[in-house]
Structure formats: C-alpha cells, structure tokens
Amino acid sequence: MSRRLKPLVIALICIVVSPVAAVEVAIERSDAKATVRLDGELFTEYLIASGSKPICWPILAPGGVLATRSYPMGQKPNEKQDHIHHRSLWFTHGAVNGIDFWAEGKATCGKTVHQRFLEGGADQIITENLWQGPDGAKVCKDRRTLRFGGTKDARWIDFDITITAAYGPVTFGDTKEGTFGVRVAETMKVDAKQGGRIVNSDGKIDGEAWGKRASWVDYHGPADGRIIGIAIFNHPSSFRYPTYWHVRTYGLFAANPFGVRDFTGNKQADGSYTVPQGESITLRYRVYLHQGDEREGKVAEAFKDYCTAVK
C-alpha cells in the first residue's frame, strides 16, 4: 500500500452485556466521533466537534424516537431555529475566568477542544478536552466519561466530568448560562402546548421548576406520535448536589450548580467557585430516557437505582 494512503476511519468495536440490564452495548469509534448502539439499534453519536464543543447527537429514546432537537446539526419540520449553541446534549459554562463558553459565534467566546479518546470499559467513552479562550490560551482541561446502558423500556447515559485547573486557578462565575445541557425535541417542550411537561423530584411543575434545587428533573412530551421523557439525575457525590436547574418551558434543560444569584433572585448571593491550580471538581449526571410520563417511566425509582448502582 502506498505510504500516501491513510485510513479514513479507525474503528473500535466494543460489546458488553450489562449485568443490570439485558442490553448489548456496541461502540464504534472513528477520528471524528463514536457511535453507540444498543442491541444493534442506534442510540447516539458522540461528536468530538460541533460548533465550539463536543456533543451527543442524535439521541434516540426507546422505540427509536428522536428525543433532542436536531437544529443546528440537522433539521426537522417546524423546529424553531433559536439558540444555535443548544446542541442536543453538551457541557459548557457561561463564565469561566470571565470567558463565555456557553454561547458561540462571538469573538469573545471560548471553545472546548477534543484532545483524544482514552481506553476504558467496553460500555463507555472516555475523552480528554482542552478549554481555550478566544485567543487560544489554555484555561482548563477536562476528562469526561460517558457510560451507556438500557433495557427494552429505557436507555441511559452516565456523564461524569472532572475539570482540572491545570494552567492556573479557574473560576466558574455565577450565571444562569450553564452548564450540563439538553435541548429537548421541539414537540416535547411545554410551550408547544402539545402536552409537554416539566416535573422535578419535589413535585414542582413546568415554570416552577426553574431555578430550584432538586435531585432530578423530568421533561416529557410527545415525539413522533409517542409520549417519551428525558430525565436528568444529579448524583449525590456530584459537586454541590442537589444542583440548581436552568430548565425552561421553551425546551432548554440544564443542570447548573453555579447560578445561585440568578436562580434565587438574591443579589447578595454568589454561586461562583474557584478551583485552585492543580485541583479539580467533578460533576456527575445520568440522562435517563423512558417511555410515558415520569410515573410511567418510574423516574423516582430509576433515580434510586442510579444512586445505588453508581458509587
């Protein structure tokens, strides 16, 4: 073979049968993404670069229903084209050493740059990422682990991220614009008035759930003729558990432990946090996709199972 010919795809196929659920997880990795299948069916793709960050898209609920918005990576009929930075599932923050990593497309915004895939378990993706300012300066780095599993009625992504202040102290500022985010399918959002609903672990509904602390939040509604739900669980070992929730009736669904002033309305509060140089913080979530509403999907029970199974 000519030395000038380079393989376009480097693939790694990993298969595992989860001890807690009868599902087969297969991960195929290439230079640009990792494709995850459950029992041979597409679940999601981890894209190392979309806009200014890595994301997961598409994400399919049980039955193959698209659970997150396609825009701007793709386009479904009648999708609202707002907030281009709301890319399916992502992790960033709006004030990191004063730099906005949440938004994109502005000269003042930062970006999260994939560095490499790491070897891990057969049911997981592990990556290292570099957070860079608009001038290319190194701000911090992260290591994220995504583990996948499911049953015939539910699917999940465990998302653990450790952020390290490798290049100097790192301050996460107090802003509502963050942090671990999902943008639900257009028909699921409450504002679509098709039956979408937000419910948190304390029983707060729709707009009342915004800015509240809770162990979990569920966002469910119709998609492709079925009722499906996306719940996000905050693990008790996660930084500042239980987190605040930046969850909106227009479809944004985010966990944010830093936006205390915005969420509480207390102008004297300060939710910012500085990670000293050389130290780290870890945030941990499970994205739980299910059929039906939070009761049919047994979300409260699934949260307890998550806390027991994941230490």
LINUR-V859984 format. One record per pair of residues at least 24 apart in sequence whose ideal C-beta (glycine too) atoms are under 8 Angstrom apart, sorted by sequence separation. I is the first residue (numbers start at 0). GAP is how many residues later the second one is. If there is no record, write none. Layout:
BEGIN
I:GAP
I:GAP
END
This chain:
BEGIN
109:24
122:24
123:24
139:24
195:24
196:24
285:24
108:25
117:25
119:25
122:25
139:25
140:25
195:25
46:26
107:26
114:26
120:26
122:26
139:26
140:26
194:26
195:26
214:26
256:26
283:26
106:27
139:27
193:27
194:27
214:27
243:27
137:28
138:28
193:28
213:28
216:28
218:28
254:28
58:29
109:29
137:29
191:29
212:29
213:29
56:30
57:30
58:30
100:30
111:30
139:30
212:30
216:30
254:30
56:31
138:31
187:31
189:31
212:31
213:31
54:32
55:32
56:32
187:32
188:32
194:32
211:32
212:32
50:33
51:33
54:33
55:33
187:33
210:33
211:33
239:33
50:34
52:34
54:34
55:34
98:34
186:34
187:34
210:34
218:34
238:34
54:35
95:35
98:35
175:35
183:35
186:35
187:35
209:35
210:35
50:36
53:36
96:36
184:36
186:36
208:36
209:36
216:36
49:37
52:37
181:37
183:37
209:37
52:38
184:38
208:38
209:38
216:38
52:39
51:40
98:40
187:40
200:41
96:42
187:42
206:42
238:42
95:43
205:43
238:43
95:44
237:44
238:44
43:45
199:45
236:45
237:45
183:46
237:46
199:47
236:47
237:47
52:48
181:48
210:48
51:49
197:49
234:49
181:50
233:50
234:50
52:51
90:51
197:51
210:51
211:51
233:51
234:51
51:52
179:52
210:52
232:52
50:53
90:53
209:53
210:53
231:53
232:53
50:54
231:54
197:55
231:55
232:55
230:56
231:56
51:57
229:57
230:57
51:58
52:58
53:58
190:58
229:58
230:58
51:59
52:59
189:59
190:59
229:59
230:59
51:60
53:60
188:60
189:60
190:60
228:60
188:61
227:61
228:61
188:62
227:62
228:62
187:63
227:63
228:63
230:63
48:64
226:64
227:64
228:64
48:65
180:65
185:65
225:65
226:65
228:65
47:66
184:66
226:66
230:66
183:67
88:68
90:68
177:68
182:68
228:68
230:68
176:69
182:69
183:69
226:69
232:69
90:70
175:70
181:70
182:70
219:70
228:70
232:70
180:71
181:71
230:71
234:71
235:71
180:72
181:72
219:72
230:72
234:72
53:73
96:73
97:73
101:73
180:73
219:73
232:73
95:74
96:74
102:74
179:74
180:74
219:74
232:74
236:74
53:75
95:75
97:75
101:75
178:75
179:75
217:75
234:75
94:76
95:76
101:76
177:76
178:76
179:76
217:76
94:77
95:77
99:77
178:77
219:77
94:78
177:78
178:78
45:79
47:79
92:79
93:79
94:79
178:79
217:79
92:80
94:80
175:80
177:80
45:81
93:81
177:81
217:81
92:82
93:82
94:82
176:82
33:83
93:83
94:83
174:83
175:83
215:83
92:84
93:84
173:84
174:84
215:84
92:85
172:85
173:85
91:86
92:86
171:86
173:86
175:86
91:87
173:87
174:87
175:87
215:87
28:88
61:88
90:88
173:88
214:88
35:89
90:89
91:89
55:90
61:90
89:90
90:90
33:91
61:91
89:91
61:92
88:92
61:93
88:93
60:94
87:94
198:94
26:95
59:95
85:95
87:95
173:95
198:95
26:96
28:96
86:96
173:96
196:96
24:97
26:97
85:97
173:97
24:98
26:98
58:98
173:98
172:99
200:99
45:100
82:100
171:100
55:101
170:101
171:101
170:102
171:102
200:102
170:103
171:103
179:103
43:104
169:104
170:104
178:104
15:105
17:105
42:105
168:105
169:105
179:105
181:105
15:106
79:106
168:106
14:107
15:107
42:107
78:107
168:107
13:108
77:108
168:108
13:109
167:109
37:110
75:110
164:110
166:110
163:111
164:111
165:111
35:112
37:112
42:112
162:112
164:112
165:112
43:113
164:113
67:114
68:114
163:114
164:114
67:115
68:115
163:115
164:115
67:116
68:116
163:116
37:117
66:117
67:117
68:117
162:117
66:118
161:118
162:118
65:119
161:119
162:119
161:120
162:120
26:121
66:121
160:121
159:122
160:122
24:123
159:123
160:123
24:124
159:124
158:125
159:125
22:126
157:126
158:126
22:127
157:127
158:127
20:128
22:128
157:128
158:128
19:129
20:129
21:129
156:129
20:130
21:130
155:130
156:130
17:131
155:131
17:132
155:132
154:133
155:133
153:134
154:134
139:135
153:135
153:136
152:137
153:137
152:138
153:143
152:144
153:148
157:148
155:150
157:152
66:156
65:157
64:158
65:158
64:159
64:161
66:161
60:162
67:162
62:163
64:163
66:163
92:163
94:163
62:165
85:165
92:165
61:166
85:166
60:167
60:168
81:168
60:169
82:169
79:170
94:177
68:182
88:198
66:222
61:227
58:228
60:228
61:228
62:228
60:229
61:229
58:230
60:230
19:289
END
